[in-house]
Amino acid sequence: MSYTRLTVDVQDKVGHLILSQPDEYNRMPPAFWEEFPDALDSLDRRGDVRALVISSTGKHFTAGMDVSAFTTPREQTWDRGRTGEMARRNLNRLQSVFTRLETVRMPVLAAVQGGCVGGGVDLVAACDARYCTADAFFCIQEINIGLAADVGTLQRLPKLISEGLMRELAYTGRRLPAEEARTAGLVNAVYEGQSAMLESVLRIAGDIASKSPLAITSTKHLLQYGRDHSVSDTLNYQLAWMGAVSQGEEMATYFKARAEGREPEYPDLPPLE
């Protein structure tokens, strides 16, 4: 697929997905919802992409959902029940786009500049880690236009920040500035400018990419499982997971390399059919 809303690059086993419509503040029209999951699937299938950075261009990370989705009149051809069933399926499709960030085999790091609004919060909340510039802000914009956020923010953000702050942001739609986002634990670090942020985030992604991809994907999968299950359930699940997946030669590779005074080099994950 050729992309109109984003660009994709892979260097040294690090993928970089860049939202590329700055003149439109990287809004999310229908094309975005087709291209973004296709790009994620393509990167995941390769097997040689061990970490992924998502960044943006221009003044703002993203203005979120294209407002035409809310303002364009639609002809009513179905009864209320069928219209509702169709709307539910469409919303499920949108939700699955950002859920894909949690199920790809590599960790995903978001690098945010300027505004991260509405659907942008849905996106970054599904990433493994978030970083931002000093001028960045986050806004649950949906409440300001008469909606409850419905593509993942209300489900994922409470796992990242305190419940009280989460509810305040969701009820008021106010902007959460960069330093407050860092203090709240939403972002790992704040940078003066975008170039410094990207340099640092790509370096972190490179560090991740130097590790065993089998160990990294296992760690990501188990962290995701543990978020939604009890400690006891997760420990029991890990017994089965590690019995199936920890049969590689990763530790032998590491200790052999260290004995020889060099950095270990691990095989890529197998491509997905």
C-alpha positions in Angstrom: 0.0 0.0 0.0 1.2 3.5 -0.8 0.7 5.9 2.1 -0.7 9.5 2.0 -0.9 10.2 5.7 2.4 8.8 6.9 5.9 7.6 6.0 7.8 4.5 7.1 11.5 3.9 7.5 13.6 1.1 9.0 17.2 1.7 10.0 19.4 -0.6 12.1 16.4 -2.8 13.0 14.4 0.3 14.3 11.2 1.2 12.5 10.1 4.8 12.3 6.5 5.7 11.5 6.0 9.4 10.9 2.7 11.2 10.6 3.3 13.3 7.5 0.5 15.8 7.0 1.6 18.8 9.0 -0.5 21.3 7.1 -3.6 19.5 8.4 -2.1 19.0 11.9 -1.9 15.3 11.1 -5.6 14.8 11.5 -7.0 11.3 11.2 -9.4 11.1 8.1 -10.6 7.7 6.8 -7.3 7.1 4.9 -5.4 7.2 8.2 -7.5 4.3 9.6 -6.5 2.2 6.6 -2.9 3.2 6.3 -1.8 3.2 9.9 -2.8 -0.5 10.6 -1.4 -1.6 7.3 2.0 0.0 8.2 2.0 -1.6 11.6 1.2 -5.0 10.1 3.9 -4.6 7.4 6.5 -3.8 10.1 5.4 -6.6 12.3 5.5 -9.2 9.5 9.1 -8.5 8.6 10.7 -10.0 11.7 13.7 -7.7 11.6 12.1 -4.7 13.2 12.8 -4.9 16.9 11.5 -1.5 18.1 9.2 1.1 16.6 9.2 4.9 17.1 6.1 6.9 16.1 6.6 10.6 15.6 5.1 13.4 13.7 5.8 16.5 11.6 4.9 20.2 11.9 3.6 22.1 14.9 1.4 19.4 16.4 1.6 15.6 16.8 -2.0 15.2 15.7 -5.3 17.0 15.9 -7.1 13.7 16.2 -10.1 12.5 14.4 -11.1 14.4 11.2 -14.0 16.6 12.3 -15.8 15.8 9.0 -16.6 12.5 10.6 -18.9 14.4 13.0 -20.2 17.1 10.7 -21.0 15.4 7.4 -24.7 14.6 7.2 -25.5 10.9 6.5 -28.5 9.6 4.7 -30.5 7.4 7.1 -31.3 4.2 5.2 -31.7 1.8 8.1 -33.8 1.6 11.2 -32.4 2.5 14.5 -31.4 -1.0 15.5 -29.5 -1.7 12.2 -27.9 1.8 12.3 -26.7 1.1 15.8 -25.3 -2.3 14.9 -23.4 -0.8 12.0 -22.0 2.0 14.2 -20.9 -0.6 16.8 -18.9 -2.5 14.2 -17.3 0.6 12.8 -16.2 1.7 16.3 -14.8 -1.7 16.9 -12.8 -1.4 13.7 -11.3 2.0 14.9 -10.5 0.6 18.4 -8.7 -2.4 16.8 -6.4 0.0 15.0 -4.8 1.2 18.2 -5.1 -2.2 19.9 -2.7 -3.3 17.2 0.0 -1.2 18.9 -0.2 -3.5 21.9 -0.1 -6.8 19.9 2.8 -6.0 17.5 5.9 -8.0 18.5 8.1 -5.0 19.1 7.9 -2.2 21.7 6.4 1.1 20.4 7.7 4.5 21.6 5.7 7.7 20.9 7.5 11.0 20.4 5.1 13.8 20.8 5.5 17.5 19.9 2.8 20.2 20.3 -0.8 19.1 20.6 -1.8 15.5 21.0 -5.5 15.8 20.9 -8.5 13.4 20.9 -7.5 10.3 18.8 -3.9 11.2 19.4 -4.4 10.4 23.1 -6.0 7.1 22.1 -2.9 6.4 20.0 -0.2 7.2 22.5 -2.0 5.5 25.4 -1.6 2.2 23.6 2.1 2.6 23.1 4.7 1.1 25.4 6.3 4.5 26.4 5.8 8.2 25.6 8.2 11.1 25.3 7.4 14.7 24.5 8.7 18.2 23.9 8.3 21.1 26.4 5.5 22.6 24.2 3.5 19.4 24.1 0.0 19.0 25.6 -2.5 16.2 25.8 -6.2 16.8 25.5 -9.2 14.4 25.8 -11.0 16.6 23.2 -14.1 14.4 22.8 -15.8 15.7 25.9 -15.5 19.3 24.5 -17.6 18.3 21.5 -20.2 16.4 23.4 -18.8 12.8 23.2 -17.3 10.3 25.6 -13.8 9.2 24.3 -14.4 5.9 22.7 -11.3 4.5 21.0 -9.3 3.5 24.0 -8.4 6.6 26.1 -10.9 5.8 28.9 -9.7 2.2 29.1 -5.9 2.7 28.9 -5.1 6.1 30.4 -6.3 5.0 33.9 -3.6 2.4 33.8 -1.0 5.2 33.3 -2.0 8.1 35.6 -4.0 8.5 38.8 -7.7 7.9 38.7 -8.5 11.4 40.0 -6.4 13.1 37.3 -7.8 10.8 34.7 -11.4 11.7 35.6 -10.6 15.4 35.8 -9.1 15.3 32.2 -11.9 13.2 30.9 -14.7 15.4 32.4 -13.1 18.9 31.7 -11.3 18.4 28.4 -8.5 20.6 29.7 -5.0 20.5 28.3 -2.4 18.5 30.2 0.9 20.3 29.7 4.2 18.5 29.2 5.7 18.9 32.7 2.4 17.9 34.4 2.3 14.9 32.1 5.8 13.9 33.2 5.0 14.3 36.9 1.8 12.3 36.4 3.8 9.4 34.8 2.2 9.7 31.3 5.5 10.6 29.7 9.0 9.4 30.5 10.9 12.5 29.7 10.4 16.1 28.4 12.8 17.6 25.8 13.4 21.2 24.8 12.8 20.6 21.1 11.8 17.9 18.6 15.2 17.2 17.3 16.6 16.5 20.8 13.6 14.3 21.5 13.9 12.3 18.4 17.6 11.8 18.9 17.0 10.5 22.4 14.0 8.3 21.6 15.7 6.7 18.6 18.7 6.0 20.8 16.4 4.3 23.3 14.8 2.3 20.5 18.3 1.3 19.3 19.1 0.1 22.8 16.0 -2.0 22.8 16.9 -3.4 19.3 20.3 -4.5 20.5 18.6 -7.0 23.0 17.3 -10.4 22.2 14.2 -9.9 20.1 12.8 -13.1 21.5 13.3 -11.9 25.1 11.9 -8.4 24.2 8.7 -9.7 22.5 8.2 -12.1 25.5 8.6 -9.2 27.9 6.1 -7.1 26.0 3.5 -9.9 25.8 3.8 -10.7 29.5 3.6 -7.1 30.6 0.4 -6.6 28.5 -1.1 -9.8 29.9 -0.2 -8.8 33.5 -1.8 -5.4 33.1 -5.2 -7.1 32.6 -4.8 -10.0 35.0 -3.9 -10.7 38.6 -0.4 -11.4 39.8 -1.3 -15.0 40.4 -2.9 -15.5 37.0 0.1 -13.8 35.3 2.7 -16.0 37.1 0.8 -19.1 36.1 0.6 -17.9 32.6 4.3 -17.1 32.5 5.0 -20.7 33.4 3.3 -21.9 30.2 4.7 -19.0 28.1 8.3 -19.5 29.1 8.1 -23.2 28.7 7.1 -22.7 25.1 9.2 -19.6 24.1 12.4 -19.7 26.2 13.9 -22.6 24.3 16.1 -20.4 22.1 19.8 -20.0 22.6 19.7 -16.4 23.8 21.6 -16.8 27.0 24.3 -19.0 25.5 24.7 -16.3 22.8 25.1 -13.6 25.4 27.6 -15.4 27.6 29.7 -16.6 24.6 29.8 -13.0 23.2 30.8 -11.6 26.6 33.5 -14.2 27.0 34.9 -13.2 23.6 34.8 -9.5 24.6 32.1 -8.4 22.1 28.5 -7.5 22.1 26.0 -10.3 21.4 24.2 -10.5 18.1 20.8 -12.2 18.1 18.8 -13.7 15.2 15.7 -11.8 14.1 12.3 -13.1 14.8 10.9 -15.2 12.0 8.8 -13.3 9.4 5.0 -13.7 9.7 3.3 -15.6 6.9 
